[in-house]
Amino acid sequence: MVSTREVSVDDAATVTQMVGALLTELDASDVQAELDPRLVVDLLAMKERICGFLGFVEERAVGIIMVAENISLFARGSYGVITELYVVPDHRSSGVAMSLIDAAVALGTKKGWGQLEVGAPKQPVWSRSPNSALYLKAGFAEMGPRLRLPLQDVTSSRPLVKPPTPSRLERSRRHAPRRHAPDAAVARAGWPAPNLTR
């Protein structure tokens, strides 16, 4: 029989191990191979934004689901995003994943979320994955692909873009006589501002 319970900071080692196994299995080469346990502790402490559940068979933790709260206009408010779902290989197809999804749905209902989302791998890998059947069986509907822009080192990785050509209005402003504002230091001292108009 499968039981679930909410994760806490005390579960950081188990969360780190299970999410690390998931990333290894997904061959997530763009993610650090080994999770930093301190980061896991810090994130688990953010109870308002991230939550998770462990799935147990007897006393053994055999699965995990992590859910983050998000907000948007299209969802008409707050909603949940499944960020990780993992079941150890020898307990797959035994109801663990569905129990974890049920726990996330119950959490979302309690929090008043409008929906629960999950990101999927690229097609056609997704359509051949047993995970697609699991989520469809749980009632999820396909919405289309997601794209990602990493924000670390964005400026160094983006190609240099040629500045736009100035508009006619901008060109005419360059040739117009300029009026300068009074020097702030002069204005503060109460002295008359010099006439700087050309």
Salt bridges, closest charged atoms under 4 A:
GLU6 OE2 - LYS47 NZ 3.00
ASP11 OD2 - ARG5 NH1 2.79
GLU25 OE1 - ARG92 NH2 2.80
ASP30 OD2 - ARG148 NH2 2.49
ASP36 OD2 - ARG38 NH2 3.29
ASP90 OD2 - ARG60 NH1 3.10
ASP90 OD1 - HIS91 ND1 3.53
GLU117 OE1 - ARG146 NH2 2.89
